[in-house]
Amino acid sequence: MVSELIQVNTTVEHQEDGIRLGRLLVEERLAACVQIMGPIVSIYRWQGKIEETLEYRLSIKSHESLFSKIAALITANHPYELPEIVATPLSCCSAQYREWLLGELQYG
């Protein structure tokens, strides 16, 4: 069981914004890896209207003790007024991947 490992997700409208956020997270050792997928279609209600937007999803691999710092960095550097910042535990992963991931993070 490796529940202390998390995957944080956020979305951005432009791939360049995702790359910039991903680099910041890895440079600050808040994430071991950031994968950028997309474009995806997001449908949501915002300020009373149904919106449909092409976005890019960032999948951020990290440790739960770093979530508040990750959320703060995303909030401070994100182009959206209210970015999605959600985390899910990684319940299983290979021992080798876990060791690598933890070795790339600044946590404790």
Secondary structure, DSSP 8 states (H G I E B T S, - for coil): --TTEEEEEEEESSHHHHHHHHHHHHHTTS-SEEEEEEEEEEEEEETTEEEEEEEEEEEEEEEGGGHHHHHHHHHHH-SSSS---EEEE-----HHHHHHHHHT----
